[in-house]
Each structure stands twice: as C-alpha cells, then as structure tokens.
C-alpha cells in the first residue's frame, strides 16, 4: 500500500469515525431533549386538566363519580379549541397553540360546566387524534394512547387513578414520589403527578422528530462528502513530496545519483526533502570524485603494467613478458605439432659504439634497432629486448626456413638503415641465431640453442644469421648453417 493511500485512509477513517461519534451523540442528546420537552409539555397539560377537574367538581373523588377524567380532559380540550378559534384574528398568521399546562393561567383555572349544561359533547376520537393527557394505565375508552401516562396521588400518597388490575387501595412508591410534581389550586397542593411508562409520541411529535433526524442525516451526509473530498485532496497534497522522494530514490538506484526534490514546505517532509537534496549532491560529487580516482588508478595500473612488461628505452616487451607470453605458444605448438621458431640477436661491436660515440648514441641505436624490429615484424610475432644489446623474437606458426629468411631481411634492414643521421662514422649491424626445434622441450632451451648459434655467427664474422635445419637439429654439437645474402 502506498503512502498516499495510507494517508487518505487515515484521514477518511478519522473523519468518518468523528462523524459517526458526532451523529450518535447528537442523536442521543436530541432524543433525550425531545423526550424532556414532550414530558414537560404533557406534564403541564395534565396538571392543567387535573386542576380544572378539581375546580369543576371540588375534589377528585366527586369528579370521578360524575364524569371520568379522560372524558373531562377531552371536553376541556374541545372548549379550549373553540375559545381559541373564536379569538383567532380574521387575517394574518395563526398564533401558536395555547399552552394549557400553566396552572396559573386563568383559562386553566376556570371550572368547566357540568356535562350536558351548556357544554358541547366530547369530540369523537378519530384514529389520527390524540388526547393531551390520560390515565396512567392504558388509553381512554374509545381513544388512542396519550404521550405520557401519569400516576396521580394525593399528599398522603394514595393513588387517585389506580390500575384496576392492582386493586383500589394503592400507594405511590418512594421513587414515584421523588419524580412527582405538585398540582396546586389557588396556592394549595391538591395532588401530585408522576410520569410512568415510556413516551408515546403524538403524530406532531413524530413529524418533528423525523424532521430533525432528516436534517441531522443530511448534515452528516454533507459532512461525510466534505470529509471524503478533503481527505483525497489533503492525502494527495501531503504525499506529493513523499512520491517525489520515492521517484528520486528509484532514479538513484538506477545510477542517476544527482537528484533534486522540490521543497514545498518546512515540515518534516520538507526537512527530509532538503536533507535528501544535500545528500544527493554530496553523493554525486563523491561518486564523480571516485570515478575520476578510479580512472586515474586504472590508468596508473595500465602504466605500471606497461612499465612492468615494456622496456623503457626501446618500448619493446621486456624479458619477463617474453617468457610469460611464449610459454603458452610453445605448449600449443607442441600439443598440436605446429611449427615455432625463436631468434636471439645481438648488435655487433655495441661496446665500441658506447665507447667511441657516447652512451647517448648507444641508447639511440638501441631505440632505432627496437623500432626497426617492431615495425617489420608480424602482429603475431613477439618482439622483446632481452637485455643489454640483445633482442629476441618468437615466430609462432612459422617453419625454420621461413623464419630464417625473415631474419635475414631484418638483418639487411638494420644494416641499410641511415645510421649516419646519428653520426657520420656510425655503422650498425646485427648477428642472429635461430632455432626451431620443439623437441628441446621449452622456449628457454630453444633460446639456449639459438644463443649457441649466435655465438657461432659472432665467431664466423658477425652480421649474419645462423640457424639449424629442423631435420638435423639434434643437440648443440650439430654444424650451424649460415644464411648470407
């Protein structure tokens, strides 16, 4: 899961949980407040009905013998509605309904005429109508249930509207007395009323409750939509720098070390982006310096390897490289029975050159001889300065006679070189010994045999190539064969 998804999920989870908590708490408080208001209104209405009932008949018992309280309550409600309708102004908005629960109100404390004496009959109860108050247990006969049931008892605790199922002589409990509110008539407490049972809303109450719930639901839905939009927006914005950092790190993994992330804020992500930029720059500089150092070391290693394998004066391979590179050539030639020849040559009277013309002249002679040998040899041949004025060449895949002819051409090239460019009296020649006998077992032994032939060439007058034919090359006592042009 990406960081952007985690941030959005965290924001949305927090927002929705907060909305759920707000909705639950708001709904609970709303319903509790709504119940309290309904209870207070029903209690006021009930107290008004009881007070008027008391004034009309002088006592509860007298009224109960004459007219049941539920019917009296309905008749009183009808009279109040008629009085309100008669007092309604002909035009304009209707005023709010009269609160009949106020026992100090003159209308509430006015006794009603006895039934049938100038009073309208109780209104017929339709299925949608509800009385304002009622007895504690069960709805009144012929009418629906009331919002609240009230237990009515006198100051001595005797229940005035007992439950028929429990007998006539009932007493209010301590808890019912604690919840009870007094009912006064002309300043005297005549009874107490205590709510019992659960609330039974009227249709108007239910409509109000549903309207409030609908408004609360729409508010929560709008807040949820806003939280969703803000969660997506904020999650995307908060993770933008993190995504840029992730892309930069991936590029660094791919080898592009110099990366830069825009610092959009000074929070922790901004500080991290700034630190990453400095780290990337330092790492790129260090990498460049390391690369340069590596190139320099590689070049120096090549130079050292070159110096270890090359002769510094003639730039030819030295003896170490010659021995190492000709060993596998000999092994290959011996394994597959292929021809191989080695030559060792020596500059004639080189000591005289140093003594007569100086060592600088001798060094120049060595350089030119080395250049001539390298320029006129094949790419497959191994040419090296073996030591002092001695030079060696290995001819792979070359028969002895072919190698002898090649060495003779080299000898002529050296002799014909314009040495007078160095000194008018300077002449340079070379004597060579050549061997191609693989039966000797190694390049070192072949060179030793070629060196013996070089010795013969020196004693035979110098400036010549001395070699031994392959078919007669057995031991060093065989007679040398000189090649002269």
N, C-alpha and C positions, 0 to 999 in steps of 0.2 A: 504494500500500500504506500502510495506516495505521500510526501509531507503535505502537499496541497489537500489531498483527500482527508488526511488526518485532522488538519486544522479546520476544514469545513465541517467534518463530522463532529469535532469537539464543540465548535460554535453552535451548530444546529442542535446538538444534544443538550447543551446548556440552555439554549433559548427555549426549546420545546419543554424541557423539564420545568423551567421557570414559569412558562405559560400554563403548564398543567397545574403547578402548585398555586399560581395566582387564580386560575379558574376554580380549583377545588375550594380554596379559602374564601374567594369572593362568593361562590355559590352557597357555601355553608353559612357565611355571615348574612347573606341576603335572605336565605330561607329563615334563619333564626330571627332576623329583624322583622321579616314579614310575618312570622308567627306571633312575635311580640305585639306588633301593631294590630293584627287581627284579634289577638286575645284582649288587648286593651279596648278596642272598639266594641267587641262583643260584651266585655265586662261592663262598659258604660251603658250600653243598650239594656243589658239585663238589669243593672241597678235601677235604671230609669223605669223599666217595666214593673219591677218589684215595688219601687216607691209609689208609683201611680196606683198599682194594685192595692197597696196598703192604704193609701188615702181614700180610694174609692169605697173599700169595704171595711175599713177601720182596723182590720187585722188579717193575717194570712189565713187563719182558720175560718173566719167568716167568709172571706172571698172564696176559699176552696169549696164551701158548702153552696155558694151561689153560682159561681162561674169558674170553671177550670182555668188555671193560669195560662196555658198555651192559647186558649181561645181569647182570653183577655188581651194577651200580647198581640195577637193578630188584629183584633178590633182596634186596639190603640194605634197600631201601625197604620191602619186604614184611615183613622181620623186624622192622624198627623199628615198623611199624604194628601188628604182632601184640603186640610188647612194650608198646606204648603202650596198646593195647586191654586187655591183661591187667592193667596197672597202673591202669586207669581206676577211680575210685570208683564204687560201685553207685548212688549217688544224687547229685543236685546237677548243676550245670552242668559241661559238659565243659571241661577246661583247654585253653588254646591249643596248637596243634601244636608238637612239639619241634623246635627249631632245630638241624638236623643239620649245619649248616655250621661249627660251632665245633669245630675240630680238637683242642682241649684237652679236650673233653668225653669222659668215659670211654667212653660209648657209641660215639662216633665212632671212637675209637682201639682199639676191640675188634675183633680179626680175626674174620671170618666162617668158619664151617666150609666145607670144600670142597663143591662141588656134589654132591648125592646122599648126603652123610654127615650125616644128621640135620637136613637143611635142607629147607625147603619149596621146591618148584619155583618158578621165576619166574612171577609172575601174568600171566595172559593180558591183553594190551593191548586194551582196548575203544576204539571211536572217540572217546569223550569223555575218555579218560585221557591223562596226560602224565607222562613221567619227570621227575625233579628236575634231572638234568643229562645231558649227552650228548656225543658226539664232535663235533669241530669242523665236519665237512662232511657234511651230510645226516642225516636221522633214523635211529635204530637200526632194524635189520630188524624188521619186524612191528609197529612202534610209531610213534606220531605224532612230530611235531617237538618239540624242547625249547625252553625260554625263551631260552637263550643257547647259543652254540657257544663252546667254549674250546680254544685251542691249548695243548697240554701239551708242554713240552720240559724236558730235564734241565739241570743247571747249566752244561754245556758248550754249550748251545744246540741240541742235537739234538732234533728233534721226535719225540715218543713216539707221537703219534696222527696220522701223516701223512695227507695227502689221497692216496688211491690214484691219482688222475689225474696227480699230480706225481711219482710215484716214491717209493721207500722212504727214501732218504737226503735228508732235508730239514732245513734250518737255520732257526731263528727270526730274523726281521729285527730291525734295531735298534729300530724303532717298536714291534714286538710285545714286545721285551724291556723297553722303557720302560713299557709298560702292564701288564706281568705282575706277579702277586703270588706270593710264595713259598708252598710247601706243605711243612710240617715234620712230621717223625715223630720223636717223642722228642727234640725240640730240634735235629734235623738236617734241613737243607733237602734234600729229595729231588727236587723238581721245581718248575717254575714254570708258572702258568696265566695265559693272556692271552685276553680275550674277543675274538671275531672275528664279523663279520657284523652283522646287525641283530637287534633284540629280537623275540622270538616269544612273545607273552604266552600264559599259560595261561587257561583258562576263568575261573578265580577272579580272575586279574588283570584280565581283560577286564570282568568283572562289577564289580569295584571301580572300574575306570576309568570305566565307563559311569555308575555311581552318582555319582561325583564330578562328572563332566561334567553329569549331570542336575541335581545340586544347584547347580552353577555357573550353568547355563542358567536355572533358576528364580530364582536370586538376581539375575541380570542382568535378567530379565523384570520382577521385582518392582521393582527399582531404576528400570527404564525407565518403568513405570507411575507410580511416585512422582515421577520427573522430569517426566513429562507433566503430572500434576496440579499439581505445584508451579510448573511453567512457565506453565500457564494462569492459576493464581491470582496468582503474582507479576507476570506480564505485565499482567494486568488491574489490579492494585493500582498498579503503577508508572506505568501510562499513564492512571490516573484523573485526576490533576491536569492532565496534558497535554490530555486530552479536554475538561476543564472550561475550560482556557485557549483551546482551539480554538473552543468554543461561544461564549465571551465575545468573542473577536475577531470572529466572524461577526456577533454582535449589534451590535458596534461598527460593523462595515461597514454594517449596516442602519440606523444612525443613533442607536442607543441607546448613547451614549458612557459612561454611568456604569454600569460593570460591576464585580462583585466576585467573586473566586475564593477559595474556602476554602483556607487554607494548612494542609495536613495534615502537613507535615514541614519540617525545616530543611536539607534537602539542596538540590542545585542547582535542582530543580523547585520546591521551596518558596520559595527565594530569588527565582526567576523569577516565581512567582505573587504574592509580596509586592510586587515591583517593578511588576508589571502593575497591581495594585490601586492603588498610588500614582499610576502613570501615568494610569490611567483616571479617577481622581478629579481630578487636575490638568487633564487634557484636558477633562473635563466642565465644570469650573469655568471654564476658559479659553473653552470654547465658549459657555457661558452669558453670560460677560462680553462675548464677541464679538457674540453675538446682541443683547444689550442695547445695545452700542455701535452695532451696525448699525441697530437700531430707532431709536436716538436720531439717528443720522446721517440715516436716511431721513426722520424727522420734521423734522429741521432742513432737509433738502433740500426737503421739501414746503413748509416755511415760507418758505425762501428763494425757491422758485419762486413761491409765492403772493405774496411781497413784490415779486418782480420783475414779476408780472403784475397785481397789485392796487394800487389807490390806498389808501394807509394811512389817509386821513381818511374817505373815503366807503365803503371796502371794495368799490367797483366795480372792473372791469378798467381798467387804465391804457391810455394811447395805444399803447404798444408791443404789448400783447396785441390791441388792437382792430385795428391794422394787420395783424398776422400772421394773425388768425383770419378777417378779412373778405376777404382776398385769395383764398383758395380758394372762398369763397362767390360772389364776383364771377365767377371763372373758370367755375364750374359754371353760373351763371345765363347767362353769355354763350354757353357751349357749347351748352346745351340750350334757349336762348331762353326763359328763365324770368324772371319779374319780380323786381326787387330795388330797395329804396329805402333811402336814408341820410338821417338827420336830425342837425343840429347845433343845439344850443340854448344860450342864454346868459341868465343871471339878470339881470333888469333892475335897473339902478342898484345893483349889488352893492358898488361902491366906497363909496357913501353908507352902506350898511349897516355896513361896517367902520368908517367914519369917525364915524358917529353912535352906533352901538350897541356898538362894540368888535370886535376881531378874533375874540374868543371867540364872540361872537354870529354873526359871519360864518362861522366854522367849523361852528357848529351848523346854520346854514342850509344849508351845503353838504352836511352829513351827511344832513339830512332830505330835501333835494331828491334826493340819490342814492338814498335808501331808497324814496322815492315812485316814482321811475323804475323801480327794480328790481322792486318789488312789483307794479306794474301793467303790466309788460311780459310778453311771452310767453317760454316757456322757450327757444324757438328764436332769439329776438332777442339781439343782442349789445349790451349797455349798458356804456358806459365814461365815465370822466371824462377829457376830452380835454386839459384844462389850465386852471388858474385856476377861473373860474366857468362854463366851457364843458363841455357834456355831449354825447355822440353816441350814436346808436342806429342799428343796421343791422337792416333788416326783410327777411329772405330770404323768397322765395315770396309777396311782398306787392305788389299793384298800388299805384300812386302815390296814387290817390284813397282807397283803404283805409288806407294809411299816414297820409295827411293827416287822416282822421277820427280815427284812433287818437292822433295827436299832439295834436289838438285836445282830446281827452278828458284827456290828460296835462296839458295847459296848464290846463284847468279844475280838475283835482285839485290842482295846485300852488297855484293862486290861492285855492281854497277851504280850504286847509289852515289849521288854527288856529295861525297864527304868533304870536298874542297870548300863547300859552303861554310863548313865549320872552321877548317884550317887548310891553307893551300897545299900543305905537305901531308895531309891526313889521308890514309887509305885504311879500309876496314874489310876484313874477310872473316869467314866462319868455317870451322871444321865441324862435321856432324857424324854421329854414329847412330845406326838404325837397326832395330831388332823387331822381329815379328813372330817369335817362337812362343806359342801359348803353352807348350809342354814344360816350360820353365816353372809354371805354377802360380806366378803372381806378376803384377806390374813392376814391383821392386826388383825382382830377379831379371825381368826383361830389360829394365833400365841399367842394371849392373852389366848385363851383356852388351847393351848399346854403349855404355861408358867404356868398356874394353875396346869396342870397335872405334870409338872416338880417340882412344889412346893410340890405336894403330894409325888412324888418319893423321894425328899430330906428327907421329914419327915418320909417316910417309910423305911429308912435305906440306901439310896443312892445306886449308882452303879446298876441301874435298868432302865427299860423302862416302862413308864406308859402311857396307851392310852385308848381311849373310843371307843367302838364299834359304827359304824355308825348308827345302828338302835336304840340305846339308847342315842345317843349324843344330848340331849336337855338341853341347859343351862349349867352352870358351877357347879351346885349342884349335878349332877349325880355322881355316885360312880366310881372312877377310876378303871381301870383294869391293873394289873401289869403283865409284862412279865418277867419271870425269867427262867433261864436255870440251 
